[in-house]
Amino acid sequence: MIEIGALLQELLIDPFMMLPFLKRALAASIMIAVSSGLVGVFLLLNRMSLVGDALSHGVLPGIALAFLFFGFNIYAMSLGGVLAGVCIAILASIIAHYTNLKEDASFAALYLFSLALGVVLIMQMGTQADLLHILFGSVLAVDGESLQFIWIVLVATLILLALIYRPLLLYIIDPLYLALKTPRGLFYYGIFLFLVVLNLVASFQVLGTLMTVGMMMIPAICARLWSNRMERVLLIAMVLGILGAYLGLVASVHYDIASGPMIVLVLAAFYLISLLFGAEGGVLRQKSGKRHRKG
């Protein structure tokens, strides 16, 4: 037992005690898990999972342009990413309004264009290492300024979601009824999309732009497989996100792999477990329920 305890300490605790940058990365990842997990649940309920994916790629040109002009400045890159993401969201809505294309189709076309443009911009002035950092994240990139920005995003997300919680739920469940009650339905939806973009931008230092949507959507999907109650889904999503971030960071240190992909791989393992054993929709639970009904 003592040997097992020592081994677990060496694997799970010692890296954070010996590497200060890993402590910062863990603090950032926990805040991202809480903030993105909450936003991801609302995206899932609104059947906008692919929109989150599209926006995660849509922020790349803004981040790339800011990087070219200001280097790895967290505030400049974040502002560039937010502006690019908001522009993509507005452009997709305009295209959907004036053509016969649905909004998700517009997002799909725009995110592919954004991804290609972002990669070209980075490669024009940066290096392969810069590209990998922006696409897949790096624990070494999390400094005091990054932590401060992520903390601001977390606080802003908690406050704004608390303010628009009820109208946002009503918009998801019955947008026509909300339109009859108040003309501000689209305003609440716009605030929510802004929060999505803000959280995607805040996550890119640790996860990279290609992996940010994983922290946002996978915990929410897993949580939905365990519960139907909104409060429990939100709580489970946050807990799974935090646990996935912790184990993913540990694995990234031991295997010398970028933090973003490792965190998403751990979250993917949680998804497989939830898919099999989830209390509300797990494959094995459904089979067990069918046997009981037949009996």
Secondary structure, DSSP 8 states (H G I E B T S, - for coil): -HHHHHHHHHHHTHHHHH-HHHHHHHHHHHHHHHHHHHHHHHHHHTT-HHHHHHHHHHTHHHHHHHHHHHSS-HHHHHHHHHHHHHHHHHHHHHHHHHSS--HHHHHHHHHHHHHHHHHHHHHHHS-HHHHHHHHH--GGG--HHHHHHHHHHHHHHHHHHHHHHHHHHHHHH-HHHHHHH-TTHHHHHHHHHHHHHHHHHHHHHHH-TTTHHHHHHHHHHHHHHH-SSHHHHHHHHHHHHHHHHHHHHHHHHHHT--HHHHHHHHHHHHHHHHHHH-TTT-HHHHHHHHHHHH-
